[in-house]
Amino acid sequence: MRPENWTSLALAVSWTLRYPILGQATVTSKKPPTTEAPEAYRAPAEEPSVLYFMCTLRPGPSWLQAAGGLSPRLPDPSPDEAWGYATVNGLGSAWAQLWRDWRDRTALDTNWDFESTLYLYEVSTCPNMVSHYSQPELNRVYWALGGFRWSQVVRYAALNPGDDMDGPSWINNGEFNTDWTSFHTSGWQPELSGYGLDNPIWLDGDWTDRVPAAAMTRREQALLFVRGIMQNTQLRTLFDWRGDFPLVRVTDSALSVPLSEVGGRSMIESFQLDTLRLPEDVARTLREKGRLTGEVCRVISLAISLSVWMHMDHRPHRRAWRQTGVRDGDEEYCQAAKEQNQCISDAEAGDCRALSDAIGQIKAASLSNTRGYGTGGLPRTACSRLRKIRFILDMADEYGAGTYDEISARVGPSSSFIVADEPHTPSRGDSIQLEPSMKDVFPSETVAVNEIGRISISARRVNVFGDDWWKIKGVRLVGQCSDSLTTIQLDKFASLNRQVQGGSEWQTRTEVWAGPVWPEDWNVANYCTHLERVEVQVQLGSSLAAGTWDDIVVQVGRQELTMMKQPSAGTDSRMRVDLKQAFGTLDGVIPVTRPIKFSVFSVPDGRAIGDSWKLRGITFRARCQRSDKGYKVDKYAGVNVWRLRDEGKQGHFSGKISLSDWQEESRTAANYHEMPLSNWLKPRRSR
């Protein structure tokens, strides 16, 4: 965009902000515009009328009132990156961060340690506030260039640990100026993002036509923008605008806020990637469509950046944060993959990196810094949802501990499912294990860990000998995480030793035991987000002429493995895949979520004629990084197909392995052992 066009756009912004927002449910409503805005410049209806500033900085509202507002304190010297909302870092910037909903979990975790007092400020929106993305539904975070005035604060509140999160005691600001209700945010202003002209984001969709002027610094872009919106006389008066920064002039320069100290900042090395929170709508888009736009990928980039800020000890680290903001790493989180893009982008291949790889690699690198739930050290959001649940009922091993009743159970939001029924009602000492169908008993195919708040067992008299006393030794759950092979275990009820009795009414289900469950009760049984070893096993059929004079080759990724040379019928061969060669990984590990495509075919030995052969099956085995837990995929182990290397004939057998295909080599509950995560972090000895 040319500078003269940029100026026109900036001048027009003052009109865009006066247009009323429709359907915004907030405590205030904006006044209707006095002048009809040009259609092209109207602010979107989804833009909020109030935003929330959150911090633990004392003495709280009295300090902000005395200062006359919030004015971000720039570092000295001030780098040009401090003037871009997407290139800010913990050393300070020209932007204040505000939230669309203060109850958003990410907002709370970013700004509060849940131990001190959190101050909430409801701020009336105005033109110096911009959204991070062009799609309104993605915008949780907004940025206020130069801060905001105390007269913009509609009301404020203080939250202390243990307070009611749904009903804070709001105090109306007697100095709130209702003139602010005439304005809205400026919406999306990508020219102020701070991204360099060489950044591939300018090739993405809506960003293409909004490239900033090449000759302008970020500060000059910001100043041009502010001068444009200050064409509005009323706004200029409210801000007491004097033609240059600072925008918000506080009564004492010492009262300006070094935002790097609001809530603290931590070094990138202490970033707990296992606590990474992806916006739910972004995750839902990925689940439903399988692909993300380049901009949505950068929402994930922002989530990573915010997660860095949220997961520290909430102590001030004024100089601890390296200058590694979103800008330094935004290309890390999406890539045009060789065969199937996970992010849609016009950028050349290689401008971005695989989204899942990036997140997974940082997760693996940050395990030593995780703080966990339970004795096993489950990272707080390392396993947010489960795709499989194994229910285990252990009967006491003593006389009369068995029962003739039908036993059923419920886990969290599940419907009731049968654990034991005639003619196999439980006897003393039995350990009953079953894996209920997630699709049949839960509202969806996965269940959130925090939705499992209760486990119950019921009995139903189905036999004339029923309605008897029986004894439960314990109840356990083993869960398979939905986005990895990590396994978690709930064993707080493993030693119940509870004697119970079913109801006496015939065919009536009676609850005989129930227990509460909290996320903290789960422990890690096996932590597995990456595979460090993958082996492939090929077996030929044993029937007549199942062998071949050809060589049998398996291609996995970009690697070709010669499994057999002129094999006879029944030949079995097993080889290890070089993960670096096959998938181009630098560290020799791959995320468990990575699809593995393979193909089995024969290579001629120099003869012109085709040679038929029979593939009995192919099996994959893998070992988790920092763990001895083994997994296998055997769904292709019994394919029993003939192949013929000849023109026009089917010569290849191909398949694909996804996360859900991996199964544990040994699936008995006895093989689950709790272990602190630190044990997985110890260097592995060479074998």
Secondary structure, DSSP 4 states (H G I P E B T S, - for coil): --HHHHHHHHHHHHHHTTSPPSS--SSS-PPPPSSPPPGGGPPPTTS-SEEEEEE--TTTHHHHHHHTEE-BPPPSS--GGGGSTTS--TT--SEEEEES-TT-HHHHHHH--SSSPEEEEEEE--TTEEESSSSGGG--EEEEET-EEGGGEEEEEEE-TTS-TT----EE-TT--GGGGG-----B-GGGS---TT-GGGGSGGGGGGPPPTT--HHHHHHHHHHHHTTSHHHHHHHT--SSS-SS--SSGGGSB-GGGSS----GGG--GGG----HHHHHHHHHHS-EEHHHHHHHHHHHHHHHHHSS-S---TTTS-S--HHHHGGGG----SSS-SEE-SSPTTSS--HHHHHHHHHHHTGGG--EETTTTEETTTT-EEEEEEEEEEEP-STT---SSEEEEEETTPPPEEEE-TT----TT-EEEE---HHHHSSSSSEEGGG--EEEEEEEB-STT-S-EEEEEEEEEEEEETTSS-EEEEEEETT--EEEE--SSBT-EEEEEEEE--GGGEEEEE--SEEEEEEEEEEE--STT---SSEEEEEETTEEEEEEESPPTT-EEEEE--HHHHH--SSS-EETTS-EEEEEEEE--S-SS--EEEEEEEEEEEEETTS--EEEE-TTTT--EEEE-STTS---EEEEE-GGG-EES---GGG-----HHHHHSPPPP-
